[in-house]
């Protein structure tokens, strides 16, 4: 069933978008770093995304359309939602996740909350449960810079876990293991880096690094 029109008009505070990446989860993905996080993990790799209200407000419908346009240009496995903290914007992102899943795409979320904390939040915040229900892969837990994880893909510190919340991905799939990926793009004379280049580094360039400025999601080369 299609969501109410007013749900598609909900806004997502977007920090950064990359329309085509293989560094932020399995396969080729559309990655969105949302703006705003209630946590202040020492060594956070994305301090510019912590402040609420510092991003670009985008309607769910507009973000969905950009994702589907990117998918039409070059087939995607799914989307990755990073931050910032995705579960700080649960309703709008739940609607987005449901929309892209309806188009056959997967959803991966990186959250600083633990799975237990998110489950507890569903009691008072139904939208959190709705977003969890539309999630295939969840990386959970705060980043702990004293506990860097150098053996698991897409994991910043050893306390974090990768949860398989749907049958979409096989936990035994060898492609889910192995080395990390770094992507470099030269755009308008600026070197843009995203991915997981220096897992023991606790500043810019640490796991989950977004590009240094918002990318144009219309441009598949970015």
Secondary structure, DSSP 8 states (H G I E B T S, - for coil): ----HHHHT-EEEEEEEEEEESSSSSSSEEEEEES--S---TT-TTGGG-STT-SEEEEHHHHHHHHHHHHHHS--SEEEEESS-GGGGHHHHHHHHHHHHHTT-EEEEE-SS-HHHHHHHTTT-HHHHHHHHT-SEEEES---GGGB--SBTT--BTT-EEEE-STTS-TT-GGGBS---EEEEEETTEEEEEE-S-TT--STTSTTB--SS---TT-TT-
